[in-house]
Amino acid sequence: MRTSMLAAVMITLLSACATDIPDQSDNRPSAVPFGTFEAYVLSPLVVQHMEGDSGDQAAVKRIDGELRSCMTGALSRLKAIGQTDPSHGKTILIEPSIIDLKKVNVSERFWLGPLAGSSAVLLRVKYTDTASSKVIAEPTFYAKANSWGGAFTVGGTDNKMLTRIVNDACGYTSRNF
């Protein structure tokens, strides 16, 4: 009896909440080099799905801020414009969207450790030639922080995941110039 009780407690402690965000990354090169454009429009970050708790909301703000800053640097050879306008020459429209997000916050990590589950994010960035309305690239990026890594770092790997997803998207933009 005592052994089965101990086994039940150990199984409960060693299991973690599952994160059901599968890796769907697809980073094929752009059909047209981004350097052939003269200007760009960076749309606001759109969120298609998230759990909606404070960790997710803070993660969206952080991804949006870091993505805007990083993209501005990656696209520094192009002119940034607020909306598509033919007078600015050949323009590329960049539309980032979070397809799915689960971010465990620090307090959840502190109190629940690995039981809080893994963190994961799936980000898609659509690049469209505004003159032809043709989508020239639509890469999808995936980043995950596992539950035990998050527990040992008290949320450090969960936070690094956000920076990693932004770096992947900006790196893609730079490589396709």
N, C-alpha and C positions, 0 to 999 in steps of 0.2 A: 504494500500500500504506500509506504513511505517512498520507495523507489519510483513508483509510477507518478506520484505527486511531484517529486523532484524533476522527473523527466518532462512532465507537462509544463512546469515553470520554466525549465531551460528552453524548451521549444518556443514558448511564448516570448522569452527574452531574446532569443536568437533570430526570430522572424521579424520582418519589418514590413511596413506598409508598402504595398507594391505601387510603383509608378508606371502607369500604362501609356507612356509616350514612346512609341517605337522610333528607332533610327530610320528616317526616310531621306537621309541626305542624298543630294544629287547636285554635283557641282561641275557640270559640263561647261566648257568654255563658251563665251559669248559668240553669237553668230557674226557680230560686227564689233571690231575693237572700239572701246569707249573713247579712245583718243581721236576718233574721227568726228566727234561731236564738238560743238562750240560752247554749249551751255547745258546746265542740268537743273531739274526741279526735283527736290527731295520732299516727297509727301510725308505727312505725319505717320508715325507708327500706328498700325491697326492691330488690335488684338482679337483673334477669332475665338480662342477658348483659353480659359484659365480657371483655376479653382476659386479665385476671387478673394482670398484672405489677405491679410496685411503684407505677408511675405511676397505674394504674387504682385500686388499693387506696387510695392517698393521696387520689385525687380523690373517691372515694365518701365517705371520712371528712369531707373538706372540704365537699362538697355537703350531707351530712347535718347537720353542725354549723351551717353558714350557713343552711340551710333551716329548721331548728328555731328559730333565733334570729329570722330574718326573719318566719316565720309567726306567731310569738308576738307580734310587733309588729303585724302586719297584722290579727290577730284579737284585739287587745287589748280590744275592746268585748264579747267573749264570755268566758265562764268556761272555763278550761282544766281538763279532767278526765282522769283516767288511763284510764278505761274507760267504755263506755256504761252509763248508769244512768238510768232514767226519772225518778228524783227530782230530777235536775238540769234538767228541762224539755226543750224541743225541742233536740236535739243533732245536730250535723253531724260525721260521721266523715271524716277526711281521710287518704287513703292514697297517699303518694308512691312512685313506683317508677321506677327507671332501666331503661328498655327496652333500651338499648344504650349502651356507652361504650368509647371508645378515647382514652386520654390519654397523650400523649408526655411523658415526664419530662425534667427539665432536663439530666441527663447524656446522655440519648439525643440531645437537641437540640444539646448542645455538641459531641459527637463525630460525629454523623451529619448534623446540620443538616436540610435539607429532605428528605433521604433517609429520615428517620424517619417521614415521612408527616404527614398532618393529624390533628388531634385533633377529636373530635366527641362529643356526648352527646345522647340523646333521653330526656326525662323526662316521665312522665305522672303527673298527680295526679287521683285519683278522689275526688269529694265525694259523700257519701251521707247522706240523711236517715235517721237510725237508727230513727225511729218507723215509717216506711213501708218501709224498706229500698230506697227508690227512689234510683237514681243521678241526682243533679241536675246534675252537670257532670263531664266527664272530659277536660280539656284536655291537649294534648301540646305540649311545648316542645322546641325544637331549637337547639343552638348549635354552632358549628364554628370552629376556628382553623386556617387553612390552613398548609401546610408551610413556605412561604417566609416568611410573617409570623412563624411560630414560630422559624424559623432566625435571622432578623434581630433578634429580641428575646430570643434564647436562652431561649425558653419563656415569655416574658411573655404573649403572646397565648393560649397554651395555658392558663395560669392564669386569665387574665381571662375565658375561656370559662366556667369553673366559676361565677364570680360572676355572669356574665350570665344563665346558666340559672336560678339561684336568684332573681335579681331579676325575671325574666320570670314565674316561678311566683308570687312574692309580689305582684307588680304585678297579676296576674290576680285574686288573692284580694281585694286592696284595691278594684279596679274593680268587683267583683261584690257589694259590700256594698250 
